[in-house]
Amino acid sequence: MTVSLQVTGRTDPTTLAVTLNGEVLSGGTRADGWVSYAVPPESVKLGTNEVSVTLAGEAGPVWTDLTVKVTYP
């Protein structure tokens, strides 16, 4: 599973604090204006899930989109 945020401006993953259902996601990678995080399957709940994004710094990136990719074997 992957959570990806589309951002403009500074897209360094260290300028973002991302949580899924209260669990901090780490190890974000950047590619083509997206910052992606691997998500352990046990972090996702059946039904509604909550993503929280905190942007660090005064002139941080602008969050423009969010995708969640679920792949089954």
Secondary structure, 3 states (H helix, E strand, C coil): CEEEEEEECCCCHHHEEEEECCEEECCCEEECCEEEEECCHHHCCCCCCCEEEEECCCCCCEEEEEEEECCCC
